[in-house]
Amino acid sequence: MHTSTQGRMESIPADNSLRVQTSLEREDFDTPGTEVLELTPLLQTTLDVEQQIQLFAKAIRNYLNVDGVRYLNSDAAVSVLNGIEATHQATYDLKLENAPLGSLRFYREMPFAQPELKKLENLLCGLVYPLRNALSYLEALRLASHDPLTGVQNRLALQTAVEREIDLATRQATPLSLLLIDADHFKRFNDEFGHVFGDDVLRTLAQTAATTIRRSDLLFRYGGEEFVVLASHTHSEGARLLADRIREAVASITTIRGRKVSLSVSIGIAELAKGESPDALFLRADDAMYRAKTDGRNRVEVAD
């Protein structure tokens, strides 16, 4: 089994007038010591990446003086800081069997000595396998809750989210609106240009909606050519403005993969009523969407 880290030490004086870097590379860890054998079972108690890093940062302070630990993994969209950032840093890019696991940066006010760096590297030996398992679990959760074609959340995730959002809106006495978006005449893309191009259209619709909604909004692919947006803290008037922005953004698309297209969507909106169930809320939005279809398409309709 091959495990490796790539390390980088950075010394930055308080006035930032000088930045000195020295390189450090290790192909193999030393034989794990007692501290590593104690650390690994502790980290295996959770598959939550953030909790794992917090446990690791706390545990290594039993062996080293460290002011802060930051973990970054852009692929998994994880960023964790335990403690505080300080003047001197030691950064490690973690890999296990050539698979990247993110990077760890250790901070403190005093420079790290070589024996301390060696200790850090050996302690990392206790982290890489639990971290790999936690990242695999995180990816499995992501795949289970996301549509593989468009990358947005799927119908399974919607079922959980709508119940959670309704509960929050009810407890906090805040508005919640549901937008049901349906691509107009979608079947013609599959019939005229094939299903591969139809998939391109769906991906384009999802990307357009994702870049148009607000950060607080949640986007899901419900199925086929239908998408759902959950807009928290939003009355129907605000949801209509959001829906019109989505409709206009889709209508402005003229080409997909070099092929000229004419796209439009019909959108139905329902604002959560007092005591309303998820199914009832969706049904009202669905009725509004079909009204938009029958009234000419490329329209937004709000449920009564």
N, C-alpha and C positions, 0 to 999 in steps of 0.2 A: 504494500500500500504506500503510495507516494503522497506526501503532504508538503506544501511549501508556503512560505510567506515571502513577500518582498517588502523591505522596510526602508523608510526614509526619515532621517533625523533633520530637524530644522531648528536652528538657533536664531532667535530674533531679539535683539536688544530692545529695551523699552522705548527708545527713540526711533526705532525702525530705520536707523541709518545704515544698517548693514544686515544682509541676509546671507547666511552661510549654510550650505547643504552638503552633507556627506552621505554616500550611498552605502547600503547594507543589504546583502542578499544571503539567504540561507536555503539550501535545497532540501535539507532534512532536519527535523527536530531531534534534539537529544533524547535519550531514553527518558520517558516520563517519570518525574519524581513523585513523592508522596502528595505534594500540593496539587498536582495535576489529577492524580487518582481520586483526590477528595473533591476536586472542582467538577469533573465531568458528571458524576451522579447528580450533583446539585443542579446543573444546567439542564439535565434530562427530565427534570420535574415539570417542565412546561414546554409547549410548542409555540408559545407566543414570542415572536422575535424580540419585541421591546422588553418584555419581562426578562428574557434570557440575557440581554445586554445589561439590564439593570442589576441582575444577580451577579453577572460576571464582574462588572465594575465594582460592586460592593466587596466581592470575594477577593479580588486581587489587592485590595488595600490592606489585607492581612499580611501581605508579603512585600509590598512596595508603597512608597509615598507617591500618590497620584492625585492631582487636583481635579481632573476631569477626564471623561472618556466619551468620545463621539463616534457613533457608528453610522455609516452612510452606505446605502445600497440603492442606487437610482433605478435599477431594473425592477426591484421589488417595491419601489416607492416608500422606502423606510429611512427615517432619520431619527436618531436617538441621541440625546445628550444627557449624561449623568455627571453631576458636578459642574465645574466652571472651566471656561477656557483660560489658558495662562500663556506665559511668554514662550516657553520651550515645548516642543512637540516631537512625538515619535509616531510616525504613520505607517501602518501595515496594510497592504493589499492582500486579502486572504484568498487562497485557492485550495481546492481539494480535488485531486485527480483532474486538474486543469479546468475545473469549473469555478468561475469567480463567485465569491461569497460576500463581496462588499469590502469596505475598508474600515479600519479602526484607528482612531487618532487619540493618543494619550497626551494629556497636558499637565504641566506643572511649572512652577516658577524657577526651579533649579534645573540645570541641564541633566540629562540622563547619562549615567556612566555605562561603560560597556558591560560590566557584570549585570547591571540592571536591565539592559536591553536583552541580554541573554535570558534573564529570568522572565521577561515579558514574552519572549518567543516561546519558551517552554510552557508558560501558562496558556498561550494561545492554542497549544496542542490540545488542551482540555476543552476548548471552545469550538473548534472547527466541525467536529462531527455532530454535536447537538445543534449547532447553528445550521448546518446543511439540512438536517432533518426538519428544523423549524421553517426554513425557507421553502422546502419541498411541500410542507403542509400548507403554508401560505399560498403557494402557487396552485395547489389542489383546490383550495377554497375559492381562489379567484376564477379558476376554470369552471368550477361548479356553478358559480353565480354570474358568469358572463357569457354572452353569445359569441361563439367562435368565429362567426362570419363578420360581424360588425364591430366587435370589441366592447360594446356597451353592455350594461347589465341585462339579464334575461328575465323570463317570466317567473321563474322560481324566486329570484331575488325580489321581484316586484311584489309577490305575495307577502313576503316578510316585511318589506319596506312600507307598503301601504298600511298594514296593520300598525306598525310602529309610528308612522306619521299621523295617522288618525288618533292614536292614543295620545301623542304629544299635543296635537292641536286641541283635543278635548280637555286635557289637563291644564293646558296653558291658556285656554280660551283664545286661541289665535286661528286665523283663517287658513284653509288648505284648499288648493284647487288641483284637479286632475285634467290633463290635456291628453286626448286620444288623437293621434296623428295617423292618417292613412294615405298612402301614395295613390294618386289618381291614375287610372288606366295602366296599372303596373303590368298586367298580364301581357300587354302588347310588346314590352321590352323582351320578355322571354320568348314570345312567339316570333318576333321579327329578327331578333339578334342572338337568341340563345340564352341559356340559363347562366352562363359565365358572365355575360354582359349584365344580365339581371342582377347578379350578385354585386357587380360593380356599382350599379344604381343604388342598391340597398346600403352598401358601404358609404357611398357619397351622401345619401340622405342622413345616415347616422352621424357622420362627421359634421355635416352642416348643422344639424340640430345641436350637437354637442358643443360646437363653437358659438352658438347663438344664445343658448340658455345661460342663466346666471350660475355662479359657483354653488349657490345654495340649492339649486334645482337638481333633481335626480332623473336620469334618462334611462329607459328600458326598451328593449325590443320585445313586444308582446307576442309576436308571431307573424309569419308571412311578411307583409309590407306594412304592418302596424307597429307604431311606437307609442310609448306612454311617457309623459313628463309629470312628475309630482312637484308642484310648486308650493312650498311651505310659506307661511306668513303672507299669503297672496289671496286677495279677493278675486272674484270673477272679472272685475274690470282690469286689474293688473294682469291677470292670466290672459285676457283677450289681447292686450298689448304685446305680451310675450308671444302668443300664438301668431299674431300678425307679423312679428319680426321673423319667426321661423318660416311662415308661408312665403314672405317676400324673399328671404334668403334662398329658399329652394327654387322659387320661380326665376331667380337671377342666374341659375346654373345653365350654361349654354352648351358645354361640351363635357364628355366623360371619356377619358382615354382617347381623345382625338375625334370622337364621334359626336356630331351635333345631336342635342337632345332638347326636348321640351318637357320640363318637369313641373309638377304642381302637387300640392297636398290639400286634403280637406281635414279640418281639425274641429273636434268637439270638446267643449269645456263644461265641467261640472264643479261647482264649489261645494265643499262638504257641508251638509245640513246637520243640525243638531240630532245626535243619536243615530246617524246614518251608518250603515254597514259598508265594508269595502265593496261587496258585490253591488249594492244599490248605487253607490257613488260611480262605479265603473259603468253600470247600465245606463245611467243618465248621460254620462259623457258619450257613450256609444250611440244613444239615440240622437244626441246633438250632432255627432259626426255624420250619421246617415242623413240627417236633415241637410247638412252642408253638401253632401253628395247629390241629393235629389234636387237641390236648389241651384245646381250648376257647377259644383266642384270649385277648387281653388278658393275656398271660403272658410270662414271661422264662424261657428255657431255656439251659443251659450245655452246650456240647459236651463229650463224653468226652475 
